[in-house]
């Protein structure tokens, strides 16, 4: 399992409406479930840009899944959140 932060606010409603592989029911759960077929993985996406990737077992596959998802998700970014500065 890997977590990531896109540093962006995502329109999960539009994403789930346009992309068949994304299931979003905010009454049930605050995250959208994005099922990636190849390499097989599941992403849990949150409106604040945080996501969790599970179901794949190699670093190479994780990178492929995240790159594929980022390309699709980038069309649904509402605004960007710069990373917080570390003290």
N, C-alpha and C positions, 0 to 999 in steps of 0.2 A: 504494500500500500504506500502511496506517495501523495503528499499534499503540495499544492502550489497556490500562488496568489497572482492573478492577472493584473492587479492594481487598477481595476476598472469596475464600473457598475454595469451589470449586464441586464438586458431586457429579456428575462426568462419567458415571459408570456409570448413574445414574438418569436423567440427561438423555438419554443415548443410547437407553435402553430405552423412554422415553416419547415422544420426539420423532423421527419417521421421518427427518427431514432431517439428523440428527446421526449420524455414524459414529465409533465409538470402539473402537479395538483397541490397548490399552496395550502389548501384546507387540510390536507393530509400530512404534508411534509414541506418545509421551507426550501428544499433544494430540488433542482431538476435532475432527472436521471438520464444520462446520455449513454446509450449502449453503442459501443464501437464494435463492428464486426471483425475487422482485420487490421492489426492483430486484436484478438478478442480482449475486450476490457470494458469496464463500466466507470464512467465519470459521474461524480455528484457535484453539480454546479450550484453555487449560491449567488444571489443577486450582487453581493459585495465583491465578487470576483474571486473568491476563494473556491478551490475545488479539491476533490479527493479522487485519486485514480486507484482502482483496484481490479484484480482479476488477471493481471498479466505478470509474468515472472522474470523478465530480463530488463536490464537497463536500456538496451537497444529498443525493445518493444515499447517501453514507457515513453521514450523520446519520440517514437513514431506516433503514438497515440496522442501525446500532448501537442505535437506539431500539427497533426490533422485537426484536432479539436480547436486549437487556437485559430487556425485559418477560418473555420466555420464560425466560431464564436465572435471573431473580430467584427463581423458584420452587425452584431447586436449590442455593441458597446454604447452605452448612454453617455458616460463620462469617464475620464481617467482619474485615478487616485494615485498621486505620487507615493512611492514607498516612504514609510516613516524613517526618519533619520535615527541612526543608532547613536546612543550616548556613550 
